[in-house]
Amino acid sequence: MTTDSLARFLAALDPEHREAIGTRPRQEQERLAAAWERELEADDELDTLDELSPPAAEAEAARRVLDRETG
């Protein structure tokens, strides 16, 4: 996992979640960032949103990953 992916994932989070995720162990942060990358790649709806607004697509993917984490 590149640092760039983790940085992009953290940037896609809202400030509250960014702070909370930033306190977790690096390995867990990287796991979440990898899940975020997979979400961006796999979801066709996000592809359409990405064409209109890449930051919005990244934020939506981050929200989905965190929603799955918190169940």
N, C-alpha and C positions, 0 to 999 in steps of 0.2 A: 504494500500500500504506500503510495507516495504521500508525502506531507501535503502536497497540493490538494489531493482529494479530501483529506481531513480538514484542511483549512476551508475549502469550499463548502463542505458539509456544515462546519461550525458557522460559517457566514450565512448559510441558508436558514439557520435556526433563529427564532425570535430571541431577544436578549435574555429573557428569563431562562429559557431552555439552554441557550448557549452557555450561560454561567453554570447551570446544573451539570451539563455534560462535561464541561471543562474541569470539573472537580473529580470526575471518574478516572480510573486508571487508563493509561494510554492504550493498552490493548483493547479495552472495552470501547474507547472512542473510535479506534480503527475498525473494530467490528461493526459499529453502527454506521460509520462512513462507508464501509463496503456494502452494507445493506442498502444504504441510500443510493449508491452507484447502481446497484442491481435494480432498484425501484425505478430509477430514471431510465435505464435501458429497457426494462421489460414492459412498462405500461404505455400503451398506445395513446391514451388520453393525455399523458404527460408530453408525448411527442408533439401533439397538436399545440398544447399550451406553450411548449418550449419554442415553437416557431413564433408565437405571439409575444411571449415574455419569458426569456430564460430564467430570470430570477424568481418569477412566480412558480415556474415548474419545479425549480430546485427547492423552494420553500414548501411546496405541496408534498414533494417526495419526502422531505425531512419530517414533515408533520405526520405522514403515514407511517414512517419507520418508528417514530416515537410513540404513536398510538398503538402499534403492535407491541412495543416494549412494555407499555403500561397496561396493556390488555383490556 
